[in-house]
């Protein structure tokens, strides 16, 4: 079986992360002093790599769980 396309791997990794409640990228917003800041979950580079590895393995095996 051919190696999965890297774009497909990235798309699947982002889907997996979102399913687990993690945004792939941090969204920085401007804020006014005194307003409440809501913390966001954060994916560090190591965790992103884990999602990429998991997505690559799923695509290699043809597993696609929606």
C-alpha positions in Angstrom: 0.0 0.0 0.0 1.4 3.4 -0.9 2.4 5.9 1.8 -0.4 8.3 2.7 -0.4 11.8 1.2 1.0 14.3 3.8 -1.9 16.7 3.3 -4.3 13.9 4.0 -2.3 13.0 7.2 -2.5 16.7 8.3 -6.2 16.9 7.7 -6.9 13.7 9.6 -4.6 14.7 12.5 -6.5 18.0 12.8 -9.8 16.0 12.8 -8.5 13.7 15.5 -7.3 16.6 17.6 -10.6 18.5 17.3 -12.5 15.4 18.2 -10.5 15.3 21.4 -11.2 19.0 22.1 -7.9 20.5 21.0 -7.7 23.2 18.4 -4.7 22.6 16.1 -3.7 26.2 16.1 -4.0 28.7 18.9 -6.1 31.7 18.1 -4.8 34.9 19.6 -7.5 37.6 20.2 -7.1 41.1 21.4 -8.7 41.8 24.7 -9.5 44.8 26.9 -8.0 44.9 30.4 -10.5 43.8 32.9 -12.3 41.3 30.7 -12.4 37.6 31.5 -9.8 35.6 29.6 -11.0 32.1 28.7 -8.1 29.6 28.6 -7.8 27.4 25.5 -6.5 23.9 25.4 -3.0 23.8 23.8 -1.3 21.2 21.6 2.4 21.4 22.1 4.7 20.2 19.3 5.1 16.7 20.8 1.3 16.2 21.1 0.8 17.4 17.5 3.4 14.8 16.4 1.4 12.1 18.2 -1.7 13.1 16.3 0.2 13.1 13.0 1.6 9.7 13.8 -1.8 8.4 14.7 -3.4 9.8 11.6 -0.6 8.4 9.4 -1.1 4.9 11.0 -4.9 5.1 10.5 -4.5 6.1 6.8 -2.0 3.3 6.2 -4.5 0.8 7.6 -7.5 2.3 5.8 -9.2 3.1 9.1 -11.4 6.1 8.9 -13.7 6.6 11.9 -16.0 9.6 11.5 
